[in-house]
Amino acid sequence: MLEKQHPVKAIGWAAWDPSAVLSPLKFSRRATRERDVQFKVLYCGICHSDLHLMKNELGFTTYPIIPGHEIVGVVTQVGSKVKKFKVGDKVGVGCMVGSCGECDQCVDDLENYCTKAIFTYNSVDTDGTITYGGYSNIMVADEHFIIRWPESMPLDKGAPLLCAGITTYSAMKYYYLNEPGLHLGVVGLGGLGHVAVRFAKAFDMKVTVISTSINKKAEAIQHFGVDSFIVSREPKEMQAAAGTLDGIIDTVAAVHPIEPLISLLKPHGKLVMLGVPDKPLELPVFPLLAGRKMVAGSLIGGVKETQEMIDFAAEHNVLPDVEVISMDYVNKAMERLAKGDVKYRFVIDIGKTLKA
């Protein structure tokens, strides 16, 4: 049951149980508060975490759930104290719509690590209601969490940057894996991985893709311009590349061995985990000690850095490869996503295909 009715009528597509089948749902958004921005949703990217949460694979889904945290559109209303935006502006909302604003993380523009962060969907809002995401026609959020959209950035292709983009960009920046000339490995050429490659090339880095299959080799080299490609199931290829990488961005969400990846790192190298496997991975300690290597993690980024990332992407033409779909294709898209059958992100055309 929906908890509380707000005054603004909205429509979205929701999943009602772990079957993860989406169907239309009439619901409501809050009235625009004095610091709020309301906007018409035009496009929303599909992230693999949408599927995880719809299926309750992480164990904390509240149904009905309206997913979507790669949301872009045009401002339709602003609150009386909003200073950064006006009606007609192109804007975006990523993974967060709130935080405490007072803790050390918030003060340091790292709202994504605030223990009271309010996520864009399936999170408890300040009034006790559950947040609903961008598979819907209207969005409203505090202006602090609204991203100004660059004029040169297409709304449809750019939408996935609000999650896939900031996730890879923030990890690379924080761990200093963004310096020209460094050699970066990217594990998995999927939704996250291909964006990591695009940013790495924009940073003027040498890039090696590491994959379980040779099937993507030609595309990795010819389309994405990577410098080399390693099939991780081929011991000779892995051995030949041992000790050659300054860092690795691991985007794989399935259980996989990480010791072979650690062997690819130079001394002092960093393996940064971005995927979320459903079971714990084994961590071999001696290879870390022997090379003073690091296994670390990173989760999206703060609002300030997200704006920085979008502006950088617009300046350097960093764009995901997307397949734009209609709203009524979304369940088929989820089936394909579960099989890895997408190059490389789905984006829903909300503005033209979500029927009220």
Secondary structure, 3 states (H helix, E strand, C coil): CCCCCCCEEEEEEEECCCCCCEEEEEEEECCCCCCEEEEEEEEEECCHHHHHHHCCCCCCCCCCECCCCCEEEEEEEECCCCCCCCCCCEEEECCEEECCCCCHHHHCCCHHHCCCCEECCCCECCCCCECCCCCECEEEEEHHHCEECCCCCCHHHHHHHHCHHHHHHHHHHHCCCCCCCCEEEEECCCHHHHHHHHHHHHCCCEEEEEECCHHHHHHHHHCCCCCEEEECCCHHHHHHCCCCEEEEEECCCCCCCCHHHHHHEEEEEEEEECCCCCCCCCCCCHHHHHHCCEEEECCCCCHHHHHHHHHHHHHHCCCCCEEEECHHHHHHHHHHHHCCCCCCEEEEEHHHHCCC
